[in-house]
Amino acid sequence: MSMELDASLYKDILEQAPDAILYADREGIIRLWNQGAERIFGYSPVEAIGQSLDLIIPERHRQRHWDGYRQTMASGITKYGTKLLAVPGLQKSGEQFVTEFSIVMLKDSQGQPQGVAAIMRDINAKRAEEKALRERLAACEAAQAVTNP
């Protein structure tokens, strides 16, 4: 594969991914925002790029987020590593939803943190299905306990 094809392939994957893929610099300013991010959060790239991550973080979670973000940028170490995280997100409409995501710490050639990339997805439907299944299971167990005391 030639270098042009490689770059084109990466760009196509990034742009066409159904998941949100974004990058925020050391200061938490959004510098990359794909179509998946637009679909999930409701902001176009023009609206999101150049804005603070506060754009997609519910107000009550911002202090905790920024405390961790600043610590991560200062140390170059994230306590989350390769873990999949679930946190509240904020859509343009003001609606909150649950996101599941992983992060990638990006560093310069001297090993200094430059920012964080995140791959995110809306898991509200998944959570609702899981809740409905738990409720059905509880109802079945309760019915069985009544018929088989």
C-alpha positions as a Markdown table, in Angstrom:
| # | Residue | x | y | z |
|---|---|---|---|---|
| 1 | Met | 0.0 | 0.0 | 0.0 |
| 2 | Ser | 1.3 | 3.4 | -0.9 |
| 3 | Met | 1.5 | 6.2 | 1.7 |
| 4 | Glu | -1.3 | 8.1 | -0.1 |
| 5 | Leu | -3.5 | 5.1 | 0.0 |
| 6 | Asp | -2.7 | 4.6 | 3.7 |
| 7 | Ala | -3.6 | 8.2 | 4.6 |
| 8 | Ser | -6.8 | 8.0 | 2.5 |
| 9 | Leu | -7.8 | 4.7 | 4.2 |
| 10 | Tyr | -7.3 | 6.1 | 7.7 |
| 11 | Lys | -9.2 | 9.2 | 6.8 |
| 12 | Asp | -12.1 | 7.2 | 5.4 |
| 13 | Ile | -12.2 | 5.0 | 8.5 |
| 14 | Leu | -12.2 | 8.0 | 10.8 |
| 15 | Glu | -14.9 | 9.8 | 8.9 |
| 16 | Gln | -17.2 | 6.9 | 8.2 |
| 17 | Ala | -17.1 | 5.2 | 11.6 |
| 18 | Pro | -20.5 | 5.1 | 13.3 |
| 19 | Asp | -18.9 | 5.8 | 16.7 |
| 20 | Ala | -17.8 | 9.2 | 17.8 |
| 21 | Ile | -14.1 | 9.8 | 17.3 |
| 22 | Leu | -12.7 | 13.0 | 18.7 |
| 23 | Tyr | -9.5 | 14.5 | 19.8 |
| 24 | Ala | -8.9 | 17.2 | 22.4 |
| 25 | Asp | -5.6 | 18.9 | 23.0 |
| 26 | Arg | -3.8 | 19.5 | 26.3 |
| 27 | Glu | -6.2 | 22.3 | 27.2 |
| 28 | Gly | -9.3 | 20.1 | 26.5 |
| 29 | Ile | -10.1 | 22.0 | 23.3 |
| 30 | Ile | -11.8 | 19.8 | 20.6 |
| 31 | Arg | -9.5 | 19.6 | 17.5 |
| 32 | Leu | -11.0 | 16.6 | 15.7 |
| 33 | Trp | -14.7 | 15.6 | 15.4 |
| 34 | Asn | -16.0 | 13.0 | 13.0 |
| 35 | Gln | -19.4 | 12.2 | 11.5 |
| 36 | Gly | -20.1 | 9.7 | 14.3 |
| 37 | Ala | -19.6 | 12.5 | 16.9 |
| 38 | Glu | -22.0 | 14.7 | 14.9 |
| 39 | Arg | -24.6 | 11.9 | 14.9 |
| 40 | Ile | -24.3 | 11.1 | 18.6 |
| 41 | Phe | -23.9 | 14.6 | 20.1 |
| 42 | Gly | -25.7 | 16.7 | 17.5 |
| 43 | Tyr | -23.0 | 19.2 | 16.8 |
| 44 | Ser | -21.4 | 19.7 | 13.4 |
| 45 | Pro | -17.6 | 19.8 | 13.1 |
| 46 | Val | -17.9 | 23.5 | 12.6 |
| 47 | Glu | -19.8 | 23.9 | 15.9 |
| 48 | Ala | -17.6 | 21.5 | 17.9 |
| 49 | Ile | -14.0 | 22.1 | 16.7 |
| 50 | Gly | -12.3 | 24.8 | 18.8 |
| 51 | Gln | -14.8 | 24.4 | 21.7 |
| 52 | Ser | -14.0 | 23.1 | 25.2 |
| 53 | Leu | -15.0 | 19.5 | 26.0 |
| 54 | Asp | -17.5 | 21.2 | 28.3 |
| 55 | Leu | -19.7 | 21.1 | 25.2 |
| 56 | Ile | -20.4 | 17.4 | 25.7 |
| 57 | Ile | -19.9 | 17.1 | 29.5 |
| 58 | Pro | -23.0 | 17.6 | 31.8 |
| 59 | Glu | -22.4 | 20.5 | 34.2 |
| 60 | Arg | -22.4 | 18.4 | 37.3 |
| 61 | His | -19.6 | 16.2 | 36.0 |
| 62 | Arg | -17.3 | 18.9 | 34.7 |
| 63 | Gln | -15.2 | 19.6 | 37.9 |
| 64 | Arg | -14.4 | 15.9 | 38.3 |
| 65 | His | -13.6 | 15.6 | 34.6 |
| 66 | Trp | -11.3 | 18.6 | 34.6 |
| 67 | Asp | -9.5 | 17.5 | 37.8 |
| 68 | Gly | -8.7 | 14.2 | 36.2 |
| 69 | Tyr | -7.9 | 15.7 | 32.8 |
| 70 | Arg | -5.4 | 18.2 | 34.2 |
| 71 | Gln | -3.7 | 15.5 | 36.3 |
| 72 | Thr | -3.4 | 13.2 | 33.2 |
| 73 | Met | -1.9 | 16.0 | 31.1 |
| 74 | Ala | 0.6 | 16.9 | 33.9 |
| 75 | Ser | 1.6 | 13.3 | 34.6 |
| 76 | Gly | 1.2 | 11.7 | 31.1 |
| 77 | Ile | -0.5 | 8.8 | 32.8 |
| 78 | Thr | -4.1 | 7.9 | 32.6 |
| 79 | Lys | -5.5 | 5.6 | 35.3 |
| 80 | Tyr | -8.0 | 4.2 | 32.8 |
| 81 | Gly | -5.5 | 2.6 | 30.4 |
| 82 | Thr | -7.3 | 0.3 | 28.0 |
| 83 | Lys | -10.5 | 0.1 | 30.1 |
| 84 | Leu | -13.9 | 0.7 | 28.6 |
| 85 | Leu | -15.6 | 3.6 | 30.5 |
| 86 | Ala | -19.2 | 4.6 | 30.8 |
| 87 | Val | -20.0 | 8.2 | 31.7 |
| 88 | Pro | -22.8 | 10.7 | 31.0 |
| 89 | Gly | -22.7 | 12.7 | 27.9 |
| 90 | Leu | -24.5 | 15.9 | 26.8 |
| 91 | Gln | -26.2 | 16.3 | 23.5 |
| 92 | Lys | -26.8 | 19.6 | 21.7 |
| 93 | Ser | -30.5 | 19.3 | 22.6 |
| 94 | Gly | -29.5 | 19.3 | 26.3 |
| 95 | Glu | -30.4 | 15.7 | 26.7 |
| 96 | Gln | -28.1 | 13.6 | 28.8 |
| 97 | Phe | -27.3 | 10.1 | 27.8 |
| 98 | Val | -24.8 | 7.4 | 28.7 |
| 99 | Thr | -21.6 | 7.0 | 26.6 |
| 100 | Glu | -19.3 | 4.1 | 26.6 |
| 101 | Phe | -15.8 | 5.0 | 25.4 |
| 102 | Ser | -12.1 | 4.3 | 25.4 |
| 103 | Ile | -9.3 | 6.8 | 25.3 |
| 104 | Val | -5.9 | 7.0 | 23.7 |
| 105 | Met | -3.2 | 9.3 | 25.2 |
| 106 | Leu | -1.2 | 10.9 | 22.5 |
| 107 | Lys | 2.3 | 12.1 | 23.2 |
| 108 | Asp | 4.9 | 14.1 | 21.3 |
| 109 | Ser | 8.4 | 12.8 | 20.4 |
| 110 | Gln | 9.7 | 13.6 | 23.9 |
| 111 | Gly | 6.9 | 11.7 | 25.5 |
| 112 | Gln | 5.0 | 14.7 | 26.7 |
| 113 | Pro | 1.2 | 14.5 | 26.5 |
| 114 | Gln | -0.4 | 16.4 | 23.6 |
| 115 | Gly | -4.0 | 15.4 | 24.2 |
| 116 | Val | -6.5 | 12.6 | 24.2 |
| 117 | Ala | -8.4 | 10.8 | 21.5 |
| 118 | Ala | -11.7 | 9.2 | 22.5 |
| 119 | Ile | -13.8 | 6.6 | 20.7 |
| 120 | Met | -17.4 | 6.9 | 22.1 |
| 121 | Arg | -20.8 | 5.4 | 21.6 |
| 122 | Asp | -24.3 | 6.0 | 22.9 |
| 123 | Ile | -25.4 | 3.1 | 25.0 |
| 124 | Asn | -28.8 | 4.3 | 26.2 |
| 125 | Ala | -30.7 | 1.7 | 24.2 |
| 126 | Lys | -28.3 | -1.1 | 25.4 |
| 127 | Arg | -28.9 | 0.0 | 29.0 |
| 128 | Ala | -32.7 | 0.1 | 28.6 |
| 129 | Glu | -32.7 | -3.4 | 27.1 |
| 130 | Glu | -30.6 | -4.7 | 30.0 |
| 131 | Lys | -32.9 | -3.0 | 32.5 |
| 132 | Ala | -36.0 | -4.6 | 30.9 |
| 133 | Leu | -34.3 | -8.0 | 31.0 |
| 134 | Arg | -33.5 | -7.6 | 34.7 |
| 135 | Glu | -37.1 | -6.6 | 35.4 |
| 136 | Arg | -38.4 | -9.6 | 33.4 |
| 137 | Leu | -36.1 | -12.0 | 35.2 |
| 138 | Ala | -37.1 | -10.6 | 38.6 |
| 139 | Ala | -40.8 | -11.0 | 37.7 |
| 140 | Cys | -40.2 | -14.6 | 36.5 |
| 141 | Glu | -38.3 | -15.4 | 39.7 |
| 142 | Ala | -41.1 | -13.8 | 41.8 |
| 143 | Ala | -43.8 | -15.8 | 39.9 |
| 144 | Gln | -41.8 | -19.0 | 40.4 |
| 145 | Ala | -41.4 | -18.4 | 44.1 |
| 146 | Val | -45.2 | -18.0 | 44.4 |
| 147 | Thr | -46.0 | -21.2 | 42.5 |
| 148 | Asn | -43.1 | -23.2 | 44.1 |
| 149 | Pro | -42.8 | -22.0 | 47.7 |
